[in-house]
Amino acid sequence: MNIHYGPLLVVLLSSASFIGQPSFAQDWGPIREKNKDSVLYIEGTSQKPDGTNRQTFTATGFVGTDHAGFTVAHAVPAEATDTVVRYSASAGSRYAQKFPIEVITRDDGLDLAVLSLPDVQSWKPIEFGESKPVPADARLYVLGFPLNSDLASGEGLLSNLRGPRGRWQTTLPLNYGNSGGPVFDIGGKVIGVAAGGYDDARLMTVVIPSDYLRPLRSLVSAALERKGPHFAWFPFAKSVDDQQATEVSEVFCLPEGKRVVSFTPTILSKSGQDTRLISTTSVPNRPNCIDFKAYVAGKGVERTGSIVVENKGRGWLSGYVAVYGN
């Protein structure tokens, strides 16, 4: 079964007539009205450095703070040595004025990314809820920009709390372009992020619980700090599934020609058994760089025999390293 991200065409069947009085569904209208200007239409282009092999793609995101937004990482691929990627976004409509945005940090394990929003207007942050208390069969509502559509909505149920990699399995009608859109509970709070679905299971879609955003939300301020000629704040967000544990390492560097004088790691958020910072050290023969090492472990699962009855929680570590040089 191959998973794709940003799926699904759902065919709604209706009958010409019904016996008895119709039942009224959840009225999602006020939630759409309140949050429509917080939903971002994201447009990306990638091309070779010489301008050839140009491709365009679209996704959805949403405003999380006054200066930052969120989306799924797979919808905003990172630049490579042979590819230049640029992004722009508009709020509330794909036809509204677009502004350049940047992907300032990402966690590919969580499949989530943080977007820097330019200081050109007052952005309207969305209201977050907690995903952990949400029960199976809860009603869900999603906003996004599927296919070539302007802002569109959909509703469904949370059908399985323990989907692939700890995600939720839902019946939300997601299509290509919905990826990264906010998923609301009946109270109008964001309790998930639309991720995708399956090519061979058209009525099954995937949502990332909003609690998975915690490590990225905690470091937004650090991630937005601009680098100066003699200092830089390097944000990090490392995560693993409930049953995983791993050592992670990353090298952070000032511009060539600079020398690291001092550095200070700061942990802003962590979760999981034995998750910890191992070390932050200078890199031999690279005076402008430091080496960051950490250990990240999930909280495990509870089993009845071979059956998993509860996921105790993912492991994550997020924060930043402030590096000063001369």
Phi and psi restraints in degrees (value plus and minus 20) as a CYANA .aco file:
   2 ASN   PHI    -114.0   -74.0
   2 ASN   PSI     107.7   147.7
   3 ILE   PHI    -109.1   -69.1
   3 ILE   PSI     119.0   159.0
   4 HIS   PHI    -142.8  -102.8
   4 HIS   PSI     139.0   179.0
   5 TYR   PHI    -132.4   -92.4
   5 TYR   PSI      97.7   137.7
   6 GLY   PHI      82.3   122.3
   6 GLY   PSI      26.8    66.8
   7 PRO   PHI    -105.2   -65.2
   7 PRO   PSI    -178.8  -138.8
   8 LEU   PHI      41.0    81.0
   8 LEU   PSI     100.1   140.1
   9 LEU   PHI    -128.1   -88.1
   9 LEU   PSI     101.1   141.1
  10 VAL   PHI    -125.9   -85.9
  10 VAL   PSI     108.2   148.2
  11 VAL   PHI    -115.8   -75.8
  11 VAL   PSI     102.1   142.1
  12 LEU   PHI    -112.7   -72.7
  12 LEU   PSI     107.6   147.6
  13 LEU   PHI    -121.4   -81.4
  13 LEU   PSI     115.0   155.0
  14 SER   PHI    -150.4  -110.4
  14 SER   PSI     136.8   176.8
  15 SER   PHI    -126.3   -86.3
  15 SER   PSI     133.1   173.1
  16 ALA   PHI     -89.9   -49.9
  16 ALA   PSI     -47.9    -7.9
  17 SER   PHI    -171.6  -131.6
  17 SER   PSI     138.6   178.6
  18 PHE   PHI    -149.5  -109.5
  18 PHE   PSI     131.4   171.4
  19 ILE   PHI    -111.0   -71.0
  19 ILE   PSI     112.8   152.8
  20 GLY   PHI      66.2   106.2
  20 GLY   PSI    -194.9  -154.9
  21 GLN   PHI    -100.5   -60.5
  21 GLN   PSI     120.9   160.9
  22 PRO   PHI     -89.0   -49.0
  22 PRO   PSI     129.5   169.5
  23 SER   PHI    -117.2   -77.2
  23 SER   PSI     119.4   159.4
  24 PHE   PHI    -111.4   -71.4
  24 PHE   PSI     111.4   151.4
  25 ALA   PHI     -98.0   -58.0
  25 ALA   PSI     153.3   193.3
  26 GLN   PHI     -74.9   -34.9
  26 GLN   PSI     113.5   153.5
  27 ASP   PHI    -106.7   -66.7
  27 ASP   PSI      82.8   122.8
  28 TRP   PHI    -110.0   -70.0
  28 TRP   PSI     -23.9    16.1
  29 GLY   PHI     -73.1   -33.1
  29 GLY   PSI     -68.0   -28.0
  30 PRO   PHI     -82.1   -42.1
  30 PRO   PSI     -52.0   -12.0
  31 ILE   PHI     -89.0   -49.0
  31 ILE   PSI     -62.1   -22.1
  32 ARG   PHI     -82.4   -42.4
  32 ARG   PSI     -66.0   -26.0
  33 GLU   PHI     -81.1   -41.1
  33 GLU   PSI     -60.9   -20.9
  34 LYS   PHI     -89.6   -49.6
  34 LYS   PSI     -53.7   -13.7
  35 ASN   PHI    -130.5   -90.5
  35 ASN   PSI     -23.1    16.9
  36 LYS   PHI     -79.2   -39.2
  36 LYS   PSI     -56.3   -16.3
  37 ASP   PHI    -101.1   -61.1
  37 ASP   PSI     -20.1    19.9
  38 SER   PHI    -119.1   -79.1
  38 SER   PSI     -25.8    14.2
  39 VAL   PHI    -113.4   -73.4
  39 VAL   PSI     110.3   150.3
  40 LEU   PHI    -123.1   -83.1
  40 LEU   PSI     109.9   149.9
  41 TYR   PHI    -108.9   -68.9
  41 TYR   PSI     101.2   141.2
  42 ILE   PHI    -130.0   -90.0
  42 ILE   PSI     110.3   150.3
  43 GLU   PHI    -144.0  -104.0
  43 GLU   PSI     108.5   148.5
  44 GLY   PHI    -143.7  -103.7
  44 GLY   PSI     132.4   172.4
  45 THR   PHI    -151.9  -111.9
  45 THR   PSI     121.8   161.8
  46 SER   PHI    -150.2  -110.2
  46 SER   PSI     124.1   164.1
  47 GLN   PHI    -178.4  -138.4
  47 GLN   PSI     143.8   183.8
  48 LYS   PHI     -89.6   -49.6
  48 LYS   PSI     136.7   176.7
  49 PRO   PHI     -74.5   -34.5
  49 PRO   PSI     -46.2    -6.2
  50 ASP   PHI    -108.8   -68.8
  50 ASP   PSI     -13.6    26.4
  51 GLY   PHI      70.9   110.9
  51 GLY   PSI     -21.9    18.1
  52 THR   PHI    -108.0   -68.0
  52 THR   PSI     150.9   190.9
  53 ASN   PHI      35.8    75.8
  53 ASN   PSI      24.0    64.0
  54 ARG   PHI     -94.5   -54.5
  54 ARG   PSI     112.0   152.0
  55 GLN   PHI    -152.8  -112.8
  55 GLN   PSI     128.5   168.5
  56 THR   PHI    -142.3  -102.3
  56 THR   PSI     131.3   171.3
  57 PHE   PHI    -173.6  -133.6
  57 PHE   PSI     138.5   178.5
  58 THR   PHI    -149.8  -109.8
  58 THR   PSI     140.4   180.4
  59 ALA   PHI    -179.2  -139.2
  59 ALA   PSI    -198.9  -158.9
  60 THR   PHI    -141.1  -101.1
  60 THR   PSI     130.9   170.9
  61 GLY   PHI    -166.4  -126.4
  61 GLY   PSI    -191.4  -151.4
  62 PHE   PHI    -175.0  -135.0
  62 PHE   PSI     135.6   175.6
  63 VAL   PHI     -97.9   -57.9
  63 VAL   PSI     105.4   145.4
  64 GLY   PHI    -126.8   -86.8
  64 GLY   PSI     -50.3   -10.3
  65 THR   PHI    -162.0  -122.0
  65 THR   PSI    -197.2  -157.2
  66 ASP   PHI     -82.1   -42.1
  66 ASP   PSI     -43.4    -3.4
  67 HIS   PHI    -151.7  -111.7
  67 HIS   PSI     -13.3    26.7
  68 ALA   PHI    -160.9  -120.9
  68 ALA   PSI     129.2   169.2
  69 GLY   PHI    -146.2  -106.2
  69 GLY   PSI     154.1   194.1
  70 PHE   PHI    -152.8  -112.8
  70 PHE   PSI     131.7   171.7
  71 THR   PHI    -176.8  -136.8
  71 THR   PSI    -195.1  -155.1
  72 VAL   PHI    -108.8   -68.8
  72 VAL   PSI     124.5   164.5
  73 ALA   PHI     -86.0   -46.0
  73 ALA   PSI     -54.9   -14.9
  74 HIS   PHI     -88.4   -48.4
  74 HIS   PSI     -37.4     2.6
  75 ALA   PHI    -105.6   -65.6
  75 ALA   PSI     -32.6     7.4
  76 VAL   PHI    -150.4  -110.4
  76 VAL   PSI      52.5    92.5
  77 PRO   PHI     -78.6   -38.6
  77 PRO   PSI     127.0   167.0
  78 ALA   PHI     -97.1   -57.1
  78 ALA   PSI     138.1   178.1
  79 GLU   PHI     -86.1   -46.1
  79 GLU   PSI     128.8   168.8
  80 ALA   PHI    -139.5   -99.5
  80 ALA   PSI     153.8   193.8
  81 THR   PHI     -82.3   -42.3
  81 THR   PSI     -46.3    -6.3
  82 ASP   PHI    -130.9   -90.9
  82 ASP   PSI      -4.2    35.8
  83 THR   PHI    -160.4  -120.4
  83 THR   PSI     115.2   155.2
  84 VAL   PHI    -128.4   -88.4
  84 VAL   PSI     105.4   145.4
  85 VAL   PHI    -138.0   -98.0
  85 VAL   PSI     114.3   154.3
  86 ARG   PHI    -151.2  -111.2
  86 ARG   PSI     125.9   165.9
  87 TYR   PHI    -149.6  -109.6
  87 TYR   PSI     128.2   168.2
  88 SER   PHI    -157.7  -117.7
  88 SER   PSI     142.5   182.5
  89 ALA   PHI    -169.1  -129.1
  89 ALA   PSI     133.7   173.7
  90 SER   PHI    -152.8  -112.8
  90 SER   PSI     137.3   177.3
  91 ALA   PHI    -125.7   -85.7
  91 ALA   PSI     109.4   149.4
  92 GLY   PHI      66.9   106.9
  92 GLY   PSI     -45.4    -5.4
  93 SER   PHI    -177.7  -137.7
  93 SER   PSI     125.3   165.3
  94 ARG   PHI     -90.8   -50.8
  94 ARG   PSI     -33.9     6.1
  95 TYR   PHI    -118.1   -78.1
  95 TYR   PSI     -22.6    17.4
  96 ALA   PHI     -94.5   -54.5
  96 ALA   PSI     148.5   188.5
  97 GLN   PHI     -81.1   -41.1
  97 GLN   PSI     113.7   153.7
  98 LYS   PHI    -119.9   -79.9
  98 LYS   PSI     125.5   165.5
  99 PHE   PHI    -147.2  -107.2
  99 PHE   PSI     126.7   166.7
 100 PRO   PHI     -86.5   -46.5
 100 PRO   PSI     119.5   159.5
 101 ILE   PHI    -149.5  -109.5
 101 ILE   PSI     144.9   184.9
 102 GLU   PHI    -148.8  -108.8
 102 GLU   PSI     127.5   167.5
 103 VAL   PHI    -108.8   -68.8
 103 VAL   PSI      92.0   132.0
 104 ILE   PHI    -118.2   -78.2
 104 ILE   PSI     -42.8    -2.8
 105 THR   PHI    -182.4  -142.4
 105 THR   PSI     137.6   177.6
 106 ARG   PHI    -170.5  -130.5
 106 ARG   PSI     138.5   178.5
 107 ASP   PHI    -152.3  -112.3
 107 ASP   PSI      81.2   121.2
 108 ASP   PHI     -89.6   -49.6
 108 ASP   PSI     -43.1    -3.1
 109 GLY   PHI     -86.9   -46.9
 109 GLY   PSI     -60.5   -20.5
 110 LEU   PHI    -102.5   -62.5
 110 LEU   PSI     -36.9     3.1
 111 ASP   PHI      41.5    81.5
 111 ASP   PSI      25.5    65.5
 112 LEU   PHI    -154.3  -114.3
 112 LEU   PSI     131.0   171.0
 113 ALA   PHI    -161.9  -121.9
 113 ALA   PSI     131.9   171.9
 114 VAL   PHI    -125.5   -85.5
 114 VAL   PSI     114.1   154.1
 115 LEU   PHI    -130.2   -90.2
 115 LEU   PSI     117.7   157.7
 116 SER   PHI    -109.9   -69.9
 116 SER   PSI     103.5   143.5
 117 LEU   PHI    -121.1   -81.1
 117 LEU   PSI     113.0   153.0
 118 PRO   PHI     -90.0   -50.0
 118 PRO   PSI     135.1   175.1
 119 ASP   PHI    -106.1   -66.1
 119 ASP   PSI      43.6    83.6
 120 VAL   PHI    -135.8   -95.8
 120 VAL   PSI     -30.1     9.9
 121 GLN   PHI    -181.0  -141.0
 121 GLN   PSI     152.4   192.4
 122 SER   PHI    -107.0   -67.0
 122 SER   PSI      91.4   131.4
 123 TRP   PHI    -101.8   -61.8
 123 TRP   PSI     127.2   167.2
 124 LYS   PHI    -128.4   -88.4
 124 LYS   PSI      80.5   120.5
 125 PRO   PHI     -84.0   -44.0
 125 PRO   PSI     125.5   165.5
 126 ILE   PHI    -103.5   -63.5
 126 ILE   PSI     139.7   179.7
 127 GLU   PHI    -117.1   -77.1
 127 GLU   PSI     103.9   143.9
 128 PHE   PHI    -108.4   -68.4
 128 PHE   PSI     127.3   167.3
 129 GLY   PHI    -139.4   -99.4
 129 GLY   PSI     155.7   195.7
 130 GLU   PHI    -114.1   -74.1
 130 GLU   PSI     112.9   152.9
 131 SER   PHI    -106.7   -66.7
 131 SER   PSI     -43.6    -3.6
 132 LYS   PHI     -79.2   -39.2
 132 LYS   PSI     -60.6   -20.6
 133 PRO   PHI     -97.6   -57.6
 133 PRO   PSI     -27.4    12.6
 134 VAL   PHI     -87.8   -47.8
 134 VAL   PSI     105.8   145.8
 135 PRO   PHI    -106.3   -66.3
 135 PRO   PSI     143.1   183.1
 136 ALA   PHI     -81.0   -41.0
 136 ALA   PSI     129.1   169.1
 137 ASP   PHI      51.9    91.9
 137 ASP   PSI      -9.5    30.5
 138 ALA   PHI     -86.6   -46.6
 138 ALA   PSI     126.3   166.3
 139 ARG   PHI     -96.7   -56.7
 139 ARG   PSI     118.7   158.7
 140 LEU   PHI    -148.2  -108.2
 140 LEU   PSI     135.0   175.0
 141 TYR   PHI    -159.2  -119.2
 141 TYR   PSI     113.3   153.3
 142 VAL   PHI    -145.9  -105.9
 142 VAL   PSI     123.8   163.8
 143 LEU   PHI    -139.7   -99.7
 143 LEU   PSI     123.1   163.1
 144 GLY   PHI     159.9   199.9
 144 GLY   PSI    -190.3  -150.3
 145 PHE   PHI    -143.9  -103.9
 145 PHE   PSI      54.4    94.4
 146 PRO   PHI     -92.0   -52.0
 146 PRO   PSI     121.9   161.9
 147 LEU   PHI      29.8    69.8
 147 LEU   PSI    -144.0  -104.0
 148 ASN   PHI    -123.0   -83.0
 148 ASN   PSI      -1.7    38.3
 149 SER   PHI    -101.6   -61.6
 149 SER   PSI     134.1   174.1
 150 ASP   PHI     -96.5   -56.5
 150 ASP   PSI    -192.6  -152.6
 151 LEU   PHI     -72.5   -32.5
 151 LEU   PSI     104.4   144.4
 152 ALA   PHI    -153.8  -113.8
 152 ALA   PSI     137.2   177.2
 153 SER   PHI    -140.7  -100.7
 153 SER   PSI     145.5   185.5
 154 GLY   PHI    -178.9  -138.9
 154 GLY   PSI     136.5   176.5
 155 GLU   PHI    -152.5  -112.5
 155 GLU   PSI     136.6   176.6
 156 GLY   PHI    -190.1  -150.1
 156 GLY   PSI    -187.3  -147.3
 157 LEU   PHI    -139.3   -99.3
 157 LEU   PSI     131.5   171.5
 158 LEU   PHI    -102.9   -62.9
 158 LEU   PSI      79.0   119.0
 159 SER   PHI    -106.6   -66.6
 159 SER   PSI     -42.2    -2.2
 160 ASN   PHI    -174.0  -134.0
 160 ASN   PSI     101.9   141.9
 161 LEU   PHI     -95.5   -55.5
 161 LEU   PSI     -37.2     2.8
 162 ARG   PHI    -141.4  -101.4
 162 ARG   PSI      46.7    86.7
 163 GLY   PHI    -100.8   -60.8
 163 GLY   PSI    -186.9  -146.9
 164 PRO   PHI     -80.5   -40.5
 164 PRO   PSI     111.5   151.5
 165 ARG   PHI      37.7    77.7
 165 ARG   PSI      12.8    52.8
 166 GLY   PHI      60.2   100.2
 166 GLY   PSI     -17.7    22.3
 167 ARG   PHI     -96.8   -56.8
 167 ARG   PSI     147.9   187.9
 168 TRP   PHI    -107.9   -67.9
 168 TRP   PSI     124.5   164.5
 169 GLN   PHI    -119.8   -79.8
 169 GLN   PSI     109.4   149.4
 170 THR   PHI    -155.0  -115.0
 170 THR   PSI     153.4   193.4
 171 THR   PHI    -128.3   -88.3
 171 THR   PSI      -2.2    37.8
 172 LEU   PHI     -81.7   -41.7
 172 LEU   PSI     116.2   156.2
 173 PRO   PHI    -100.9   -60.9
 173 PRO   PSI      69.6   109.6
 174 LEU   PHI    -119.1   -79.1
 174 LEU   PSI     122.6   162.6
 175 ASN   PHI    -147.6  -107.6
 175 ASN   PSI     150.5   190.5
 176 TYR   PHI     -76.4   -36.4
 176 TYR   PSI     110.7   150.7
 177 GLY   PHI      84.8   124.8
 177 GLY   PSI     -43.1    -3.1
 178 ASN   PHI     -91.8   -51.8
 178 ASN   PSI     -41.0    -1.0
 179 SER   PHI     -74.3   -34.3
 179 SER   PSI     108.2   148.2
 180 GLY   PHI      77.0   117.0
 180 GLY   PSI     -24.1    15.9
 181 GLY   PHI     -95.8   -55.8
 181 GLY   PSI     133.4   173.4
 182 PRO   PHI     -94.9   -54.9
 182 PRO   PSI     119.6   159.6
 183 VAL   PHI    -133.2   -93.2
 183 VAL   PSI     106.4   146.4
 184 PHE   PHI    -128.1   -88.1
 184 PHE   PSI     132.7   172.7
 185 ASP   PHI    -110.7   -70.7
 185 ASP   PSI    -199.7  -159.7
 186 ILE   PHI     -88.3   -48.3
 186 ILE   PSI     -33.8     6.2
 187 GLY   PHI    -108.2   -68.2
 187 GLY   PSI     -22.7    17.3
 188 GLY   PHI      67.2   107.2
 188 GLY   PSI      -5.8    34.2
 189 LYS   PHI    -120.8   -80.8
 189 LYS   PSI     127.3   167.3
 190 VAL   PHI     -96.9   -56.9
 190 VAL   PSI      97.1   137.1
 191 ILE   PHI    -140.7  -100.7
 191 ILE   PSI      -8.9    31.1
 192 GLY   PHI    -191.2  -151.2
 192 GLY   PSI     149.3   189.3
 193 VAL   PHI    -147.9  -107.9
 193 VAL   PSI     106.1   146.1
 194 ALA   PHI     -81.9   -41.9
 194 ALA   PSI     110.3   150.3
 195 ALA   PHI    -134.7   -94.7
 195 ALA   PSI     -67.7   -27.7
 196 GLY   PHI     143.7   183.7
 196 GLY   PSI    -174.7  -134.7
 197 GLY   PHI    -182.4  -142.4
 197 GLY   PSI    -179.8  -139.8
 198 TYR   PHI    -141.5  -101.5
 198 TYR   PSI     120.2   160.2
 199 ASP   PHI     -86.2   -46.2
 199 ASP   PSI     -54.3   -14.3
 200 ASP   PHI    -129.1   -89.1
 200 ASP   PSI      -4.6    35.4
 201 ALA   PHI    -163.0  -123.0
 201 ALA   PSI      60.5   100.5
 202 ARG   PHI     -88.8   -48.8
 202 ARG   PSI     -35.4     4.6
 203 LEU   PHI    -125.4   -85.4
 203 LEU   PSI      -0.3    39.7
 204 MET   PHI    -146.7  -106.7
 204 MET   PSI     102.9   142.9
 205 THR   PHI    -148.6  -108.6
 205 THR   PSI     148.7   188.7
 206 VAL   PHI    -143.4  -103.4
 206 VAL   PSI     114.9   154.9
 207 VAL   PHI    -148.9  -108.9
 207 VAL   PSI     116.8   156.8
 208 ILE   PHI    -108.6   -68.6
 208 ILE   PSI     102.1   142.1
 209 PRO   PHI     -78.5   -38.5
 209 PRO   PSI     123.1   163.1
 210 SER   PHI     -84.1   -44.1
 210 SER   PSI     -45.0    -5.0
 211 ASP   PHI     -81.3   -41.3
 211 ASP   PSI     -43.4    -3.4
 212 TYR   PHI     -88.0   -48.0
 212 TYR   PSI     -35.6     4.4
 213 LEU   PHI     -99.9   -59.9
 213 LEU   PSI     -31.3     8.7
 214 ARG   PHI     -73.6   -33.6
 214 ARG   PSI     -68.5   -28.5
 215 PRO   PHI     -82.5   -42.5
 215 PRO   PSI     -51.2   -11.2
 216 LEU   PHI    -100.3   -60.3
 216 LEU   PSI     -58.0   -18.0
 217 ARG   PHI     -82.8   -42.8
 217 ARG   PSI     -53.5   -13.5
 218 SER   PHI     -89.7   -49.7
 218 SER   PSI     -41.4    -1.4
 219 LEU   PHI    -132.9   -92.9
 219 LEU   PSI      -4.9    35.1
 220 VAL   PHI     -77.5   -37.5
 220 VAL   PSI     -66.7   -26.7
 221 SER   PHI     -79.6   -39.6
 221 SER   PSI     -62.7   -22.7
 222 ALA   PHI     -87.2   -47.2
 222 ALA   PSI     -59.2   -19.2
 223 ALA   PHI     -87.3   -47.3
 223 ALA   PSI     -46.8    -6.8
 224 LEU   PHI    -103.0   -63.0
 224 LEU   PSI     -31.1     8.9
 225 GLU   PHI     -82.7   -42.7
 225 GLU   PSI     113.8   153.8
 226 ARG   PHI    -106.7   -66.7
 226 ARG   PSI     125.5   165.5
 227 LYS   PHI     -96.9   -56.9
 227 LYS   PSI     118.6   158.6
 228 GLY   PHI    -126.6   -86.6
 228 GLY   PSI     159.1   199.1
 229 PRO   PHI     -86.7   -46.7
 229 PRO   PSI     -43.8    -3.8
 230 HIS   PHI    -144.1  -104.1
 230 HIS   PSI     -10.7    29.3
 231 PHE   PHI    -173.6  -133.6
 231 PHE   PSI     142.6   182.6
 232 ALA   PHI    -178.0  -138.0
 232 ALA   PSI     123.7   163.7
 233 TRP   PHI    -125.1   -85.1
 233 TRP   PSI      98.4   138.4
 234 PHE   PHI    -124.1   -84.1
 234 PHE   PSI      87.2   127.2
 235 PRO   PHI     -95.7   -55.7
 235 PRO   PSI     130.3   170.3
 236 PHE   PHI    -159.5  -119.5
 236 PHE   PSI     126.5   166.5
 237 ALA   PHI    -166.8  -126.8
 237 ALA   PSI      90.2   130.2
 238 LYS   PHI    -139.7   -99.7
 238 LYS   PSI     115.1   155.1
 239 SER   PHI    -166.0  -126.0
 239 SER   PSI     137.6   177.6
 240 VAL   PHI    -161.1  -121.1
 240 VAL   PSI     141.8   181.8
 241 ASP   PHI     -90.6   -50.6
 241 ASP   PSI     150.0   190.0
 242 ASP   PHI     -72.5   -32.5
 242 ASP   PSI     -59.6   -19.6
 243 GLN   PHI    -120.3   -80.3
 243 GLN   PSI     -11.4    28.6
 244 GLN   PHI    -121.8   -81.8
 244 GLN   PSI     139.7   179.7
 245 ALA   PHI    -173.1  -133.1
 245 ALA   PSI     116.4   156.4
 246 THR   PHI    -177.6  -137.6
 246 THR   PSI     134.5   174.5
 247 GLU   PHI    -113.9   -73.9
 247 GLU   PSI     113.6   153.6
 248 VAL   PHI    -137.8   -97.8
 248 VAL   PSI     130.3   170.3
 249 SER   PHI    -163.6  -123.6
 249 SER   PSI     121.5   161.5
 250 GLU   PHI    -170.5  -130.5
 250 GLU   PSI     122.7   162.7
 251 VAL   PHI    -124.4   -84.4
 251 VAL   PSI     107.4   147.4
 252 PHE   PHI    -131.8   -91.8
 252 PHE   PSI     114.3   154.3
 253 CYS   PHI    -150.7  -110.7
 253 CYS   PSI     118.8   158.8
 254 LEU   PHI     -95.0   -55.0
 254 LEU   PSI     148.7   188.7
 255 PRO   PHI     -77.4   -37.4
 255 PRO   PSI     131.3   171.3
 256 GLU   PHI     -75.8   -35.8
 256 GLU   PSI     120.1   160.1
 257 GLY   PHI      76.0   116.0
 257 GLY   PSI     -33.8     6.2
 258 LYS   PHI    -112.8   -72.8
 258 LYS   PSI     139.9   179.9
 259 ARG   PHI    -146.4  -106.4
 259 ARG   PSI     111.0   151.0
 260 VAL   PHI     -88.5   -48.5
 260 VAL   PSI     107.0   147.0
 261 VAL   PHI    -119.1   -79.1
 261 VAL   PSI     -63.5   -23.5
 262 SER   PHI    -175.3  -135.3
 262 SER   PSI     141.8   181.8
 263 PHE   PHI    -173.8  -133.8
 263 PHE   PSI     127.5   167.5
 264 THR   PHI    -157.0  -117.0
 264 THR   PSI      91.9   131.9
 265 PRO   PHI    -101.0   -61.0
 265 PRO   PSI     121.0   161.0
 266 THR   PHI    -150.1  -110.1
 266 THR   PSI     103.1   143.1
 267 ILE   PHI    -111.5   -71.5
 267 ILE   PSI     103.8   143.8
 268 LEU   PHI    -122.1   -82.1
 268 LEU   PSI     -49.1    -9.1
 269 SER   PHI    -175.5  -135.5
 269 SER   PSI     117.6   157.6
 270 LYS   PHI    -170.6  -130.6
 270 LYS   PSI     135.1   175.1
 271 SER   PHI    -175.0  -135.0
 271 SER   PSI     126.9   166.9
 272 GLY   PHI      93.6   133.6
 272 GLY   PSI     131.7   171.7
 273 GLN   PHI     -83.1   -43.1
 273 GLN   PSI     103.6   143.6
 274 ASP   PHI      47.0    87.0
 274 ASP   PSI     -10.1    29.9
 275 THR   PHI     -82.8   -42.8
 275 THR   PSI     110.1   150.1
 276 ARG   PHI    -184.3  -144.3
 276 ARG   PSI     139.9   179.9
 277 LEU   PHI     -99.4   -59.4
 277 LEU   PSI     110.2   150.2
 278 ILE   PHI    -109.7   -69.7
 278 ILE   PSI     -74.2   -34.2
 279 SER   PHI    -186.0  -146.0
 279 SER   PSI     136.5   176.5
 280 THR   PHI    -153.6  -113.6
 280 THR   PSI      95.2   135.2
 281 THR   PHI    -154.5  -114.5
 281 THR   PSI     141.3   181.3
 282 SER   PHI     -88.9   -48.9
 282 SER   PSI     134.7   174.7
 283 VAL   PHI    -121.5   -81.5
 283 VAL   PSI     100.5   140.5
 284 PRO   PHI     -75.4   -35.4
 284 PRO   PSI     115.2   155.2
 285 ASN   PHI      47.6    87.6
 285 ASN   PSI     -10.9    29.1
 286 ARG   PHI    -154.2  -114.2
 286 ARG   PSI      60.9   100.9
 287 PRO   PHI     -84.1   -44.1
 287 PRO   PSI     -34.7     5.3
 288 ASN   PHI    -116.3   -76.3
 288 ASN   PSI     -13.1    26.9
 289 CYS   PHI    -147.0  -107.0
 289 CYS   PSI     133.9   173.9
 290 ILE   PHI    -148.3  -108.3
 290 ILE   PSI     133.8   173.8
 291 ASP   PHI    -131.0   -91.0
 291 ASP   PSI     101.2   141.2
 292 PHE   PHI    -124.3   -84.3
 292 PHE   PSI     108.2   148.2
 293 LYS   PHI    -150.0  -110.0
 293 LYS   PSI     119.6   159.6
 294 ALA   PHI    -167.3  -127.3
 294 ALA   PSI     142.6   182.6
 295 TYR   PHI    -139.7   -99.7
 295 TYR   PSI     107.9   147.9
 296 VAL   PHI    -146.2  -106.2
 296 VAL   PSI     107.8   147.8
 297 ALA   PHI    -158.6  -118.6
 297 ALA   PSI     118.8   158.8
 298 GLY   PHI     -94.2   -54.2
 298 GLY   PSI     148.1   188.1
 299 LYS   PHI    -103.4   -63.4
 299 LYS   PSI     -25.4    14.6
 300 GLY   PHI      67.7   107.7
 300 GLY   PSI    -191.7  -151.7
 301 VAL   PHI    -153.8  -113.8
 301 VAL   PSI     141.8   181.8
 302 GLU   PHI    -127.1   -87.1
 302 GLU   PSI     113.4   153.4
 303 ARG   PHI    -140.9  -100.9
 303 ARG   PSI     130.6   170.6
 304 THR   PHI    -136.8   -96.8
 304 THR   PSI      82.0   122.0
 305 GLY   PHI      46.2    86.2
 305 GLY   PSI    -145.1  -105.1
 306 SER   PHI    -115.1   -75.1
 306 SER   PSI     -19.4    20.6
 307 ILE   PHI    -113.6   -73.6
 307 ILE   PSI     108.6   148.6
 308 VAL   PHI     -99.1   -59.1
 308 VAL   PSI      99.4   139.4
 309 VAL   PHI    -124.1   -84.1
 309 VAL   PSI     -36.7     3.3
 310 GLU   PHI    -176.5  -136.5
 310 GLU   PSI     111.5   151.5
 311 ASN   PHI    -109.5   -69.5
 311 ASN   PSI      98.4   138.4
 312 LYS   PHI     -96.8   -56.8
 312 LYS   PSI     -40.7    -0.7
 313 GLY   PHI     120.5   160.5
 313 GLY   PSI     125.6   165.6
 314 ARG   PHI     -90.7   -50.7
 314 ARG   PSI     144.0   184.0
 315 GLY   PHI    -126.1   -86.1
 315 GLY   PSI     120.7   160.7
 316 TRP   PHI    -173.0  -133.0
 316 TRP   PSI     140.7   180.7
 317 LEU   PHI    -164.6  -124.6
 317 LEU   PSI     106.6   146.6
 318 SER   PHI    -159.9  -119.9
 318 SER   PSI     135.3   175.3
 319 GLY   PHI     145.1   185.1
 319 GLY   PSI    -168.3  -128.3
 320 TYR   PHI    -174.6  -134.6
 320 TYR   PSI     139.8   179.8
 321 VAL   PHI    -136.2   -96.2
 321 VAL   PSI      98.7   138.7
 322 ALA   PHI    -107.8   -67.8
 322 ALA   PSI     101.0   141.0
 323 VAL   PHI    -139.0   -99.0
 323 VAL   PSI     107.6   147.6
 324 TYR   PHI    -136.3   -96.3
 324 TYR   PSI     122.7   162.7
 325 GLY   PHI    -166.0  -126.0
 325 GLY   PSI    -194.8  -154.8
